[in-house]
Amino acid sequence: MDLHDLTSHLIHRTDVRAMNYFKKKLKPYGMTPVRWSIISVLDSQKGITQTELAEAIDKKQTTIVEMIYAMEEKGLIKRIYSERDRRLHYLFLTEKGEELKKTLSPLVEDAHLFITRQISNEENTQLKTLLNKVYNGIQ
């Protein structure tokens, strides 16, 4: 089978190109795609645990620990510890994090539109449906 007939290869090479484009757009703001994912999730799911955040962005908890610390040091996120269990903390965006989200949202939308400019809205919806089916089928 030819390499370019393998769906997994096509998904991978598309992801690499899209992420490289996205990284280039976020770099002037000191942001990465994963950090943007964290900001986006914390904006919509306020007060989630580190475990819930890792699941939401599909990363291992150990992978995001350093990112959380770095983002906390930059004043983008804060932890609030549980009154019942001091080992448990909840993550929130700070005001600075919320402002960065507002600043970057148009840039992210523009990047999405650029990346998907070759396909129609209907095709984009179909693509997302199909990619989610493939993703959910891999266990």
C-alpha positions as MATLAB code, in Angstrom:
seq = 'MDLHDLTSHLIHRTDVRAMNYFKKKLKPYGMTPVRWSIISVLDSQKGITQTELAEAIDKKQTTIVEMIYAMEEKGLIKRIYSERDRRLHYLFLTEKGEELKKTLSPLVEDAHLFITRQISNEENTQLKTLLNKVYNGIQ';
ca = [
       0.000    0.000    0.000;
       1.306    3.457   -0.935;
       2.104    5.756    1.984;
      -0.313    8.416    0.713;
      -3.134    5.848    0.712;
      -2.811    5.396    4.475;
      -5.390    7.472    6.314;
      -3.185    7.623    9.402;
      -0.357    9.143    7.353;
      -2.682   11.737    5.816;
      -4.036   12.678    9.240;
      -0.523   12.943   10.665;
       0.937   15.084    7.902;
      -2.101   17.369    7.966;
      -1.799   17.709   11.745;
       1.913   18.545   11.514;
       1.333   21.235    8.910;
      -1.674   22.707   10.744;
       0.134   22.732   14.101;
       3.219   24.367   12.585;
       1.001   27.117   11.137;
      -0.819   27.523   14.438;
       2.449   27.601   16.430;
       3.766   30.364   14.180;
       0.633   32.456   14.797;
       0.730   31.950   18.585;
       4.492   32.391   19.089;
       4.467   36.232   19.279;
       2.161   35.894   22.304;
       4.382   33.361   24.082;
       1.680   30.779   23.564;
       1.661   27.222   22.195;
      -1.254   25.165   20.877;
      -1.374   23.113   24.104;
      -1.309   26.216   26.291;
      -4.050   27.697   24.127;
      -6.050   24.498   24.713;
      -5.618   24.936   28.462;
      -6.808   28.542   28.306;
      -9.749   27.598   26.124;
     -10.850   24.758   28.403;
     -10.460   26.809   31.583;
     -12.514   29.571   29.998;
     -15.422   27.221   29.367;
     -14.996   24.836   32.322;
     -14.175   27.002   35.294;
     -12.789   25.322   38.393;
     -11.790   21.937   37.041;
      -9.129   19.691   38.466;
      -5.781   19.015   36.848;
      -6.976   15.483   35.998;
     -10.121   16.822   34.334;
      -8.053   19.352   32.396;
      -5.669   16.644   31.165;
      -8.637   14.573   29.967;
     -10.245   17.600   28.289;
      -7.150   18.351   26.205;
      -6.260   14.680   25.712;
      -2.834   14.901   27.353;
      -1.253   12.934   30.161;
      -1.453   14.642   33.518;
       2.328   14.510   33.871;
       2.656   16.353   30.546;
       0.625   19.360   31.658;
       2.038   19.787   35.180;
       4.948   21.978   34.055;
       2.672   23.945   31.726;
       0.310   24.687   34.587;
       3.208   25.893   36.759;
       4.583   28.070   33.953;
       1.168   29.545   33.186;
       0.613   30.171   36.883;
       3.974   31.987   37.107;
       2.945   34.159   34.146;
      -0.251   35.029   36.001;
      -2.540   33.356   33.459;
      -4.073   30.715   35.718;
      -4.570   30.235   39.440;
      -5.219   27.316   41.741;
      -7.759   27.312   44.482;
      -7.316   24.516   46.977;
     -10.246   22.477   48.223;
     -11.283   23.293   51.776;
     -12.027   19.608   52.401;
      -8.929   18.097   50.800;
      -5.784   20.249   50.542;
      -4.301   17.807   48.018;
      -7.047   18.743   45.578;
      -7.046   22.057   43.751;
      -9.210   23.642   41.105;
      -7.864   25.629   38.167;
      -9.189   28.965   36.961;
      -8.135   31.610   34.489;
      -6.968   34.846   36.044;
      -8.084   38.203   34.719;
      -4.838   38.290   32.708;
      -5.650   34.823   31.310;
      -9.154   35.932   30.360;
      -7.745   38.990   28.585;
      -5.272   36.826   26.664;
      -8.145   34.534   25.639;
     -10.061   37.546   24.298;
      -6.973   38.751   22.431;
      -6.151   35.377   20.906;
      -9.675   34.199   20.039;
      -9.855   36.176   16.755;
      -6.358   34.960   15.824;
      -7.374   31.345   16.500;
     -10.560   31.783   14.466;
      -8.561   33.278   11.576;
      -6.088   30.377   11.733;
      -8.961   27.886   11.664;
     -10.508   29.630    8.658;
      -7.149   29.684    6.878;
      -6.493   25.999    7.525;
      -9.980   24.963    6.353;
     -10.292   27.470    3.492;
     -10.112   24.756    0.821;
     -13.248   22.973    2.062;
     -16.865   24.061    2.393;
     -18.664   24.407    5.726;
     -20.514   21.172    4.979;
     -17.260   19.364    4.198;
     -15.724   20.765    7.373;
     -18.645   19.413    9.408;
     -18.280   16.023    7.694;
     -14.527   16.037    8.308;
     -14.977   16.717   12.025;
     -17.606   13.966   12.256;
     -15.354   11.476   10.479;
     -12.249   12.380   12.476;
     -14.198   11.984   15.721;
     -15.431    8.572   14.555;
     -11.877    7.486   13.760;
     -10.605    8.866   17.066;
     -13.356    7.216   19.115;
     -12.761    3.920   17.313;
      -9.152    3.762   18.481;
      -8.888    2.443   22.016;
];
